[in-house]
Amino acid sequence: MTQLGMTRPAMTQAGMTGAACAGIAPRDRFDAVVVGGGPAGATAARDLAQAGRSVLLLDRAGRIKPCGGAVPPRLIEEFDIPDSLIVARITAARVISPSSRQVQMPIHGDGFVGMVDRETFDEWLRARAEAAGAERRRGTFERIERDADGTAVVLYRPGGAGDLVRVRARVVVGADGARSAVALQCVKGAARIPYVFAFHEIVRSPDRPQQDFDGTRCDVYYGSAHSPDFYGWVFPHGPTTSIGLGSAHKGFGQRAALTALRRTAGLADAPTIRREGAPIPLRPLRRWDNGRDVVLAGDAAGVVAPASGEGLYYAMIGGRLAAGAADAFCRTGDARTLRRARRGFMREHGQVFRVLGLMQRFWYATDARRERFCSICRDPDVQSLTWTAYMTKRLVRARPSAHLRIFCKNIAHLAGVVSA
């Protein structure tokens, strides 16, 4: 990554401004405090440290987000992810409709979807940020107060208990996940974002071939039995497998549905390693900064793709954009530079999010529509464009004839001209 801003000596001198009246020891002054050590926060911390900023990466220990763990080739390339972290290479997907019809979606050529174990992957990202110069601390964020000169003071509890610790920051990056405490305290509108609640179990993968399980294929289950408004999944991670589901319906019995999904997938007897649950945001926040000295990234900013629930690539690119905005703020003191994070993200990915949002609201509404959606997935044009868009993280515009055919087929399904 290219340097974002001034060198460390220049930064240190700039960061000393007003320190004497603050009454805080020099080791507790930072250019940036990054709250949250997931992929977004770890990426932001590393980029800022590489740019010569003094960075504190504050992370709550022992928290792993429920996640299928899929990473596209673009993420692997852009963020220099080593092969050792890729625990499986997926070369196909299988879509199962509400009526149990199956649609095979192979990835042609040498394409693949990489799979990571979040427990290992996230820690590796944090360690890389530390190696770049960020200081790591474990603790639970409490709140942000203001110093006598108006500078942000981040308060946290080490290990989640004990006396509050105060650190002074020129800028705060809130990357503390969905329902972010930083966002709720500092950014207008953060409390109004809708969520899906995801729940999964990491289980041992079968040690011998099974009819309904393939370690090189991701399975996606649609239907109200698995989720009234989202989907269930079985994503292999080599020696382990993530099996889970999500729903925004508070009354939906997720544990019972997951038990049933494990039976359907032939994994009822697979040993369970761990269970995790967390809210997943359904759309980006309208604002990612407080107009002063706070900027959001990752789930805190709402950057999880609708319909698919994919978030790893978007979290890491959001972390990078937040780091760039935070560095520009440190360099100029102009709070308007913090807006660059959201503007840059929406310019590159906003249209994808809008299209996927429309898909989710329409096609996931009923089992009848999900049946038709799965039927559309049989189409070779749909499969080719879907995989190309996933690999590149862009809407594919190079094949107008294919788009026209898909549009006509969509209209036919919506009009009931073709059967599901």
C-alpha positions in Angstrom: 0.0 0.0 0.0 1.3 3.5 -0.7 2.0 5.9 2.1 -1.1 7.8 3.3 0.5 10.8 4.8 3.4 12.4 6.8 6.3 10.5 8.2 6.4 9.3 11.9 8.6 12.1 13.2 6.4 14.8 11.6 3.3 13.0 12.9 4.7 12.8 16.4 5.4 16.5 16.6 1.9 17.3 15.3 0.3 14.9 17.7 1.9 16.7 20.7 -0.2 19.8 20.2 -2.2 20.5 23.4 -0.8 17.5 25.2 0.5 19.4 28.2 -2.9 20.7 29.2 -4.5 17.3 28.7 -2.7 15.7 31.6 -2.4 12.4 29.9 0.9 10.5 29.7 2.6 10.5 26.3 2.1 6.8 25.8 -1.6 7.4 26.0 -1.7 9.8 23.1 -2.4 8.5 19.6 -3.1 9.9 16.2 -5.8 7.3 15.7 -7.6 4.9 18.0 -9.2 2.0 16.1 -12.1 0.4 18.1 -12.6 -3.2 17.0 -10.0 -5.7 15.7 -12.1 -7.5 13.1 -11.1 -7.4 9.4 -12.2 -3.7 9.0 -10.4 -2.5 12.1 -7.3 -4.5 11.6 -7.0 -3.3 8.0 -7.5 0.4 9.1 -4.9 0.0 11.8 -2.3 -1.5 9.6 -2.8 1.1 6.8 -2.6 4.0 9.2 0.5 2.5 10.9 2.2 2.0 7.5 1.5 5.7 6.8 3.5 6.7 9.9 0.6 7.3 12.2 0.6 6.4 15.9 -2.2 3.9 16.2 -3.9 2.0 19.0 -5.9 -1.0 18.0 -8.4 -1.7 20.8 -10.1 -5.1 20.5 -12.5 -7.0 22.7 -11.0 -10.5 23.3 -12.7 -13.8 22.5 -15.3 -12.5 20.0 -15.7 -14.3 16.6 -18.4 -13.2 14.3 -20.7 -15.8 12.6 -19.5 -15.9 9.1 -19.4 -18.3 6.1 -15.8 -17.3 5.6 -15.8 -16.8 1.9 -13.2 -14.5 0.3 -13.1 -13.7 -3.4 -9.9 -13.6 -5.4 -10.0 -9.8 -5.5 -9.7 -9.7 -1.6 -6.8 -12.2 -1.7 -4.9 -10.1 -4.2 -5.7 -6.6 -2.9 -4.9 -7.4 0.7 -1.9 -9.8 0.2 -3.6 -12.8 1.9 -1.2 -15.8 2.0 -2.2 -19.2 0.8 -1.7 -20.6 4.3 -4.9 -18.8 5.4 -7.0 -20.3 2.6 -8.3 -23.5 4.2 -10.5 -24.6 1.2 -11.0 -23.7 -2.4 -14.6 -23.7 -3.5 -15.3 -24.5 -7.2 -19.1 -24.7 -7.2 -22.2 -23.7 -5.4 -25.5 -25.6 -5.0 -28.8 -23.8 -4.5 -31.6 -25.7 -2.9 -35.1 -24.4 -3.4 -38.0 -24.5 -0.9 -39.3 -27.6 -2.7 -35.8 -29.2 -2.4 -35.0 -28.8 -6.1 -31.3 -28.5 -6.6 -29.4 -26.1 -8.9 -25.7 -26.8 -9.5 -23.6 -23.6 -10.2 -20.0 -24.6 -11.1 -17.2 -22.1 -11.4 -15.7 -22.6 -14.9 -12.0 -22.3 -15.7 -9.5 -21.9 -12.9 -11.7 -19.6 -10.7 -12.4 -20.4 -7.1 -13.8 -18.9 -3.9 -11.3 -19.0 -1.0 -12.5 -20.0 2.5 -11.0 -18.8 5.7 -11.5 -19.7 9.4 -12.4 -16.4 11.0 -10.7 -17.3 14.3 -7.4 -17.7 12.6 -7.9 -15.1 9.8 -8.9 -12.2 12.2 -6.0 -12.9 14.5 -3.5 -12.9 11.6 -4.9 -9.5 10.4 -4.4 -8.1 14.0 -0.9 -9.4 14.2 -0.1 -7.9 10.8 -1.3 -4.6 12.0 0.9 -4.8 15.1 3.9 -5.8 12.9 3.2 -2.6 10.9 3.5 -0.5 14.1 0.0 -0.4 15.6 -0.2 -1.0 19.4 -2.6 -3.7 20.3 -4.6 -3.6 23.6 -7.5 -5.8 24.8 -10.4 -4.0 26.2 -14.1 -3.1 26.0 -14.9 0.4 24.6 -17.1 2.4 27.0 -17.5 5.9 25.6 -15.8 9.0 24.1 -15.4 12.1 26.2 -13.8 15.4 25.4 -10.6 16.9 26.7 -10.3 20.6 27.7 -9.3 21.5 24.1 -12.1 19.4 22.6 -9.9 16.4 21.6 -11.5 13.0 21.8 -10.6 10.8 24.8 -11.5 7.1 24.4 -12.5 5.3 27.6 -12.2 1.5 27.8 -12.0 -1.3 30.4 -9.0 -3.6 30.0 -10.2 -7.1 29.6 -13.8 -5.8 29.9 -13.4 -5.2 33.7 -11.5 -3.1 36.1 -10.8 0.7 36.1 -11.4 2.8 33.1 -8.4 3.7 31.0 -8.3 6.9 29.0 -6.4 7.4 25.7 -6.4 10.6 23.7 -7.0 10.4 20.0 -6.9 12.9 17.1 -9.3 10.6 15.2 -11.3 7.5 16.2 -12.2 4.7 13.7 -15.3 2.9 14.9 -15.0 -0.7 13.6 -16.7 -2.4 16.5 -19.3 -4.3 14.5 -23.0 -4.2 14.0 -24.8 -2.1 16.7 -21.5 -0.3 17.1 -21.2 1.5 20.4 -19.0 4.1 18.7 -21.6 4.7 16.0 -24.6 4.8 18.4 -22.8 7.4 20.5 -21.3 9.5 17.8 -23.0 9.2 14.4 -26.5 10.4 13.6 -28.9 7.8 12.4 -26.9 4.8 13.6 -29.8 3.5 15.7 -32.1 3.2 12.7 -30.3 0.6 10.7 -32.1 -2.8 10.2 -30.5 -6.1 10.9 -30.6 -9.8 10.2 -29.5 -12.0 13.1 -27.1 -14.7 12.0 -26.4 -17.8 13.9 -24.0 -20.6 13.0 -22.1 -23.6 14.3 -18.6 -24.6 13.3 -18.6 -28.4 13.0 -16.0 -31.1 12.1 -16.2 -31.8 8.4 -17.0 -35.4 7.5 -13.8 -37.5 7.2 -15.2 -39.6 4.4 -17.4 -38.9 1.3 -21.1 -38.3 2.0 -23.9 -37.9 -0.5 -25.1 -34.5 0.5 -21.7 -33.0 1.4 -18.9 -31.8 -0.9 -15.8 -30.1 0.6 -15.4 -28.1 -2.6 -18.9 -26.8 -2.8 -21.0 -24.2 -0.9 -24.7 -25.1 -0.3 -27.3 -22.4 0.0 -30.8 -23.4 1.3 -33.8 -21.2 0.5 -37.2 -21.6 2.1 -39.2 -20.6 5.2 -38.1 -23.8 7.0 -34.6 -22.5 7.0 -35.3 -18.8 7.2 -38.5 -16.8 6.5 -36.6 -13.9 5.0 -33.0 -14.9 4.3 -31.3 -18.3 3.8 -29.4 -21.2 5.4 -25.8 -22.2 4.4 -23.3 -25.0 4.5 -19.8 -23.6 3.8 -16.8 -26.1 4.0 -13.6 -24.8 5.6 -11.4 -27.8 5.0 -11.3 -29.7 8.3 -14.3 -27.7 9.6 -17.6 -26.5 8.2 -19.8 -23.5 8.9 -23.5 -24.3 8.9 -25.9 -21.5 9.7 -28.8 -19.2 8.9 -30.1 -15.7 9.4 -33.4 -14.0 9.9 -34.7 -10.5 10.8 -37.8 -12.1 12.3 -37.4 -12.1 16.1 -39.9 -14.9 16.7 -38.1 -17.3 14.3 -36.7 -20.3 16.1 -33.2 -20.3 14.8 -31.7 -23.1 16.9 -34.5 -25.5 16.0 -34.2 -24.5 12.3 -30.4 -25.0 12.5 -30.8 -28.5 14.0 -33.2 -29.3 11.1 -30.7 -27.9 8.6 -27.9 -30.1 10.0 -30.1 -33.1 9.5 -31.0 -32.1 5.9 -27.4 -31.5 5.1 -26.2 -34.8 6.6 -24.3 -33.2 9.4 -26.5 -34.0 12.3 -23.8 -36.2 13.9 -20.8 -33.9 13.1 -19.1 -32.8 16.3 -19.7 -29.1 17.2 -16.6 -27.0 17.8 -18.2 -23.7 18.6 -21.4 -21.6 18.2 -21.7 -17.9 17.4 -24.5 -15.4 16.8 -24.5 -11.7 15.9 -26.6 -9.1 14.1 -25.7 -8.4 10.4 -26.6 -5.0 9.0 -28.9 -4.9 6.0 -27.7 -1.6 4.4 -25.0 1.0 4.7 -25.6 3.9 7.1 -26.4 7.2 5.4 -23.5 8.8 7.3 -20.2 7.3 8.5 -18.7 10.2 10.4 -19.6 12.6 13.1 -18.4 15.7 11.2 -15.7 16.1 13.8 -13.2 13.3 14.5 -15.0 9.9 14.2 -15.3 7.7 11.1 -16.9 4.2 10.8 -15.8 1.0 9.0 -17.1 -2.5 8.4 -20.3 -3.7 10.0 -20.4 -0.5 12.1 -20.9 1.3 8.8 -23.4 -1.3 7.6 -21.3 -2.6 4.7 -22.7 -6.2 4.4 -24.0 -7.0 0.9 -27.8 -7.5 0.8 -29.1 -10.8 -0.5 -25.8 -12.6 -0.1 -24.8 -11.4 3.4 -21.2 -11.2 2.2 -19.1 -8.9 4.3 -15.4 -9.7 4.4 -14.3 -7.9 1.3 -16.5 -4.9 2.0 -15.3 -4.7 5.6 -11.7 -4.7 4.5 -12.1 -2.2 1.7 -14.2 0.0 4.1 -11.3 -0.2 6.6 -8.9 0.9 4.0 -11.1 3.8 3.0 -11.6 4.8 6.6 -7.8 4.8 7.1 -7.4 7.1 4.1 -10.0 9.5 5.4 -8.5 9.4 8.9 -5.0 10.1 7.6 -6.3 13.0 5.5 -8.0 14.4 8.6 -4.8 14.1 10.7 -2.9 15.8 7.9 -5.3 18.7 7.3 -7.4 19.0 10.4 -10.4 19.4 8.0 -13.3 17.2 9.3 -14.8 17.2 5.8 -12.1 14.7 4.7 -13.8 12.1 6.9 -16.7 12.0 4.4 -14.3 10.4 1.8 -14.7 7.0 3.3 -18.4 6.6 2.5 -18.2 8.5 -0.7 -15.4 6.3 -2.0 -17.2 3.2 -1.0 -20.6 4.1 -2.5 -19.0 5.3 -5.7 -17.4 1.9 -6.2 -20.0 -0.4 -4.7 -23.2 1.5 -4.1 -24.9 0.3 -7.3 -24.1 -3.4 -6.4 -25.7 -2.8 -3.0 -28.8 -1.2 -4.5 -29.3 -4.1 -6.9 -28.8 -6.7 -4.3 -31.1 -4.9 -1.9 -33.9 -4.9 -4.5 -33.3 -8.6 -5.1 -33.5 -9.5 -1.5 -36.7 -7.5 -0.9 -38.5 -9.0 -3.8 -37.2 -12.6 -4.3 -36.9 -13.5 -0.6 -40.4 -12.3 0.3 -42.2 -15.7 -0.2 -41.4 -19.3 -0.8 -43.1 -19.0 -4.2 -40.8 -16.2 -5.2 -37.7 -18.0 -3.8 -38.7 -21.1 -5.9 -38.7 -18.9 -9.0 -35.4 -17.3 -8.0 -33.8 -20.7 -7.7 -35.2 -21.6 -11.1 -33.6 -18.5 -12.6 -30.3 -19.6 -11.1 -30.3 -22.6 -13.5 -29.6 -20.2 -16.4 -26.0 -20.3 -17.7 -26.0 -16.5 -18.3 -27.1 -15.9 -14.7 -24.4 -18.3 -13.4 -21.7 -16.7 -15.5 -22.5 -13.2 -14.6 -23.1 -14.0 -10.9 -19.6 -15.6 -10.6 -17.9 -12.9 -12.6 -19.5 -10.2 -10.4 -18.6 -12.0 -7.3 -14.9 -12.4 -8.3 -14.5 -8.8 -9.4 -16.9 -7.1 -7.0 -18.4 -5.1 -9.9 -21.6 -5.3 -11.9 -20.8 -6.9 -15.2 -21.5 -4.6 -18.2 -19.5 -6.3 -20.9 -22.3 -8.6 -22.1 -25.4 -6.6 -23.0 -27.0 -9.5 -24.8 -26.8 -11.7 -21.7 -28.3 -9.0 -19.6 -31.1 -8.6 -22.0 -31.8 -12.3 -21.9 -31.8 -12.4 -18.1 -34.1 -9.4 -18.0 -36.6 -11.1 -20.3 -36.4 -14.3 -18.3 -37.0 -12.3 -15.1 -40.1 -10.7 -16.6 -41.3 -14.1 -17.7 -41.0 -15.6 -14.2 -42.6 -12.6 -12.6 -45.5 -12.8 -15.1 -45.9 -16.5 -14.5 -45.3 -17.3 -18.2 -42.8 -20.0 -17.2 -43.1 -22.4 -14.4 -40.7 -22.5 -11.4 
